[in-house]
Amino acid sequence: MENSAIIQINQLIKRFPIGKGEFTALKGINLNFGTGEFAGLIGPSGSGKTTLLNIIGSLDMPTEGEAIVLGKSISKLSAKESAKLRKESLGFIFQSYNLLQVHTVFENVEFPLLLLDYTTPERKKMVMDALEWVGLTDKVKSKPPQLSGGECQRVAIARAMVKKPSLVLADEPTANLDAANSHNILQTMQNLNRELKTTFIFATHDEKVIGYLKRKIFLKDGLVDHEEWITQ
């Protein structure tokens, strides 16, 4: 395993029970991800991309094989240890934003920091820095119902990035956005990847997202079909 590899996936298999049988979503995946990658798991529904993303994020456990994330073997973590990994080192961006509707933009972005050991002044600075990254410092007192879809997704990015995580996992983050907003969101994430050296892994079949990726991992029927690397 390379020193810069922060994720190592070995012969990963995931099965789900269906009725009296089972469905094999992942059929022996082998992948490594290095620090600072801007990569995507690409494939149609049912190809296994969201399942793989969820295992990397310790939201689900492998059936067989191994996923080592930031030095932790996911299958060996207790529920408490998984929660600690997510709380301290991972950021998540979903297509549905998952914002707290009755709370302000500031409060939504601050929420992950309340679970960590930061003082009030430290939290305020971190939240304002994150909102500056996504261009929303003028919306600190607004609530999600007052924002556009693009602004809500930028709040979700700020929330994911506020603690400067080592790894951000994004599941179809532009699915609910028009083309202009999608490109703004993707450029924001690209800039954060470049500036903070955060590793981004997407699960997507959106051509707009695919166009920004530096590494494209094509999944088909639970297997890695092929990969493409963009070198410029």
C-alpha positions as CSV (number, residue, x, y, z in Angstrom):
1,M,0.0,0.0,0.0
2,E,1.4,3.3,-1.1
3,N,2.1,6.0,1.6
4,S,-0.4,8.3,-0.1
5,A,-3.2,5.7,-0.4
6,I,-5.9,6.6,2.0
7,I,-8.4,3.9,0.8
8,Q,-7.6,0.3,-0.1
9,I,-10.3,-2.0,-1.2
10,N,-9.5,-5.7,-1.5
11,Q,-11.8,-8.4,-3.0
12,L,-14.9,-6.5,-1.6
13,I,-18.2,-8.4,-1.8
14,K,-21.5,-7.1,-0.7
15,R,-24.7,-9.2,-0.6
16,F,-28.2,-8.1,0.3
17,P,-31.0,-10.6,1.3
18,I,-34.0,-10.5,-1.0
19,G,-36.9,-12.7,0.0
20,K,-35.5,-16.2,0.4
21,G,-32.5,-15.4,-1.7
22,E,-29.8,-12.7,-2.0
23,F,-28.6,-10.1,-4.4
24,T,-24.8,-9.6,-4.8
25,A,-24.3,-5.9,-5.3
26,L,-20.4,-6.0,-5.3
27,K,-18.6,-9.0,-6.7
28,G,-15.0,-8.6,-5.7
29,I,-13.9,-5.0,-6.1
30,N,-10.2,-4.1,-5.9
31,L,-9.4,-0.4,-5.8
32,N,-7.0,2.1,-4.2
33,F,-7.5,5.9,-3.8
34,G,-4.7,8.3,-3.1
35,T,-4.6,11.6,-1.2
36,G,-6.2,14.5,-3.1
37,E,-7.9,12.5,-5.8
38,F,-11.0,13.8,-7.6
39,A,-12.5,10.5,-8.6
40,G,-15.9,9.1,-9.5
41,L,-17.7,5.8,-9.5
42,I,-19.7,5.8,-12.7
43,G,-22.4,3.4,-13.8
44,P,-26.2,3.0,-14.2
45,S,-28.5,2.2,-11.3
46,G,-27.8,-1.2,-9.9
47,S,-24.1,-1.1,-10.9
48,G,-23.0,-1.0,-7.2
49,K,-21.6,2.6,-7.0
50,T,-23.8,3.8,-4.1
51,T,-23.2,0.5,-2.2
52,L,-19.4,1.0,-2.6
53,L,-19.6,4.6,-1.6
54,N,-21.6,3.7,1.5
55,I,-19.0,1.1,2.6
56,I,-16.2,3.5,2.1
57,G,-18.1,5.9,4.3
58,S,-18.7,3.2,6.9
59,L,-22.5,3.6,6.5
60,D,-22.6,-0.1,5.5
61,M,-20.4,-3.1,6.1
62,P,-18.8,-5.6,3.6
63,T,-20.1,-9.1,3.4
64,E,-16.6,-10.4,2.4
65,G,-13.2,-8.8,1.6
66,E,-11.8,-5.6,3.1
67,A,-12.2,-1.8,2.9
68,I,-9.4,0.1,4.7
69,V,-10.2,3.8,5.0
70,L,-7.8,6.2,6.6
71,G,-6.0,3.2,8.2
72,K,-9.2,1.7,9.6
73,S,-10.7,-1.6,8.4
74,I,-14.4,-0.9,8.0
75,S,-15.5,-4.5,8.8
76,K,-13.7,-4.4,12.1
77,L,-15.2,-1.2,13.4
78,S,-17.9,-1.1,16.0
79,A,-20.9,1.1,15.5
80,K,-19.3,3.7,17.9
81,E,-15.9,3.5,16.0
82,S,-17.7,3.9,12.7
83,A,-19.5,7.0,14.0
84,K,-16.2,8.4,15.3
85,L,-14.5,7.9,11.8
86,R,-17.4,9.8,10.1
87,K,-17.5,12.5,12.7
88,E,-13.8,13.3,12.6
89,S,-12.6,12.5,9.1
90,L,-15.4,12.2,6.5
91,G,-17.7,14.7,4.8
92,F,-20.9,13.6,3.0
93,I,-22.8,15.4,0.2
94,F,-26.1,14.0,-1.0
95,Q,-28.5,14.9,-3.8
96,S,-31.3,15.7,-1.3
97,Y,-29.1,18.2,0.6
98,N,-30.4,16.9,4.0
99,L,-30.5,20.4,5.6
100,L,-32.3,21.2,8.8
101,Q,-35.2,23.3,7.5
102,V,-35.9,25.3,10.7
103,H,-32.2,26.2,11.3
104,T,-30.2,29.0,9.7
105,V,-27.5,28.4,7.1
106,F,-24.9,29.2,9.9
107,E,-26.5,26.6,12.2
108,N,-26.6,24.0,9.5
109,V,-22.9,24.4,8.7
110,E,-22.0,24.5,12.4
111,F,-23.8,21.3,13.3
112,P,-20.9,18.8,12.6
113,L,-18.6,21.0,14.7
114,L,-20.9,20.7,17.7
115,L,-19.9,17.0,17.9
116,L,-16.2,17.9,18.1
117,D,-14.1,19.7,20.7
118,Y,-14.1,23.3,19.4
119,T,-14.8,26.5,21.3
120,T,-17.5,28.9,20.2
121,P,-15.1,31.4,18.6
122,E,-13.3,28.5,16.7
123,R,-16.6,27.2,15.4
124,K,-17.7,30.7,14.2
125,K,-14.4,31.2,12.3
126,M,-14.6,27.7,10.8
127,V,-18.2,28.2,9.7
128,M,-17.6,31.6,8.1
129,D,-14.5,30.2,6.4
130,A,-16.6,27.4,4.9
131,L,-19.3,29.8,3.8
132,E,-16.7,32.0,2.2
133,W,-15.4,29.0,0.2
134,V,-18.9,28.4,-1.3
135,G,-19.7,32.1,-1.7
136,L,-22.6,32.3,0.9
137,T,-21.4,34.6,3.6
138,D,-24.4,36.9,2.9
139,K,-26.8,34.0,3.7
140,V,-25.8,33.2,7.2
141,K,-29.2,34.1,8.8
142,S,-31.3,32.6,6.0
143,K,-33.1,29.3,6.3
144,P,-33.1,26.6,3.6
145,P,-36.7,27.3,2.4
146,Q,-35.5,30.8,1.5
147,L,-32.7,29.5,-0.7
148,S,-32.5,28.2,-4.2
149,G,-31.5,24.6,-4.9
150,G,-28.0,25.6,-5.9
151,E,-27.6,27.6,-2.7
152,C,-28.9,24.7,-0.6
153,Q,-26.3,22.4,-2.2
154,R,-23.6,24.9,-1.5
155,V,-24.7,25.0,2.1
156,A,-24.4,21.2,2.1
157,I,-20.9,21.4,0.7
158,A,-19.9,24.0,3.3
159,R,-21.3,21.6,6.0
160,A,-19.3,18.7,4.5
161,M,-16.1,20.8,4.3
162,V,-16.3,22.8,7.5
163,K,-14.0,20.5,9.6
164,K,-11.6,20.1,6.6
165,P,-12.1,16.3,6.3
166,S,-9.6,14.1,4.7
167,L,-12.3,12.5,2.5
168,V,-15.6,13.8,1.0
169,L,-18.1,11.3,-0.5
170,A,-20.7,12.8,-2.8
171,D,-23.7,10.7,-4.0
172,E,-25.3,12.3,-7.2
173,P,-24.7,15.8,-5.8
174,T,-26.0,17.6,-8.9
175,A,-29.1,15.4,-9.5
176,N,-31.5,18.1,-8.5
177,L,-29.7,21.1,-10.1
178,D,-29.8,22.7,-13.5
179,A,-26.7,22.9,-15.7
180,A,-25.5,26.4,-14.5
181,N,-25.8,25.5,-10.8
182,S,-24.2,22.1,-11.4
183,H,-21.1,23.7,-12.9
184,N,-20.9,26.2,-10.1
185,I,-21.1,23.4,-7.5
186,L,-18.5,21.3,-9.3
187,Q,-16.1,24.2,-9.7
188,T,-16.5,24.9,-6.0
189,M,-15.6,21.3,-5.1
190,Q,-12.8,21.3,-7.6
191,N,-11.3,24.4,-6.0
192,L,-11.6,22.9,-2.5
193,N,-9.9,19.7,-3.7
194,R,-7.1,21.8,-5.1
195,E,-6.7,24.1,-2.2
196,L,-7.3,21.8,0.8
197,K,-6.0,18.5,-0.9
198,T,-9.2,16.9,0.2
199,T,-10.0,13.6,-1.6
200,F,-13.4,13.6,-3.3
201,I,-15.1,10.4,-4.5
202,F,-18.4,10.8,-6.4
203,A,-21.1,8.2,-7.2
204,T,-22.7,9.4,-10.4
205,H,-24.0,8.8,-13.9
206,D,-24.4,12.6,-14.6
207,E,-22.3,13.6,-17.6
208,K,-21.8,17.1,-16.1
209,V,-20.0,15.5,-13.1
210,I,-18.1,13.0,-15.2
211,G,-16.6,15.9,-17.2
212,Y,-14.8,17.2,-14.1
213,L,-13.4,14.0,-12.8
214,K,-9.6,13.3,-12.9
215,R,-10.2,9.6,-12.5
216,K,-13.2,7.7,-13.8
217,I,-14.0,4.2,-12.5
218,F,-16.7,2.5,-14.5
219,L,-18.8,-0.1,-12.6
220,K,-20.9,-2.7,-14.3
221,D,-22.9,-5.4,-12.5
222,G,-20.9,-5.0,-9.3
223,L,-17.5,-5.1,-10.9
224,V,-14.9,-2.5,-12.1
225,D,-15.4,-2.7,-15.8
226,H,-12.5,-0.2,-16.7
227,E,-10.9,3.0,-15.5
228,E,-9.8,6.3,-17.2
229,W,-7.3,8.8,-15.8
230,I,-7.3,12.4,-16.9
231,T,-3.7,13.7,-16.7
232,Q,-3.9,17.4,-17.5
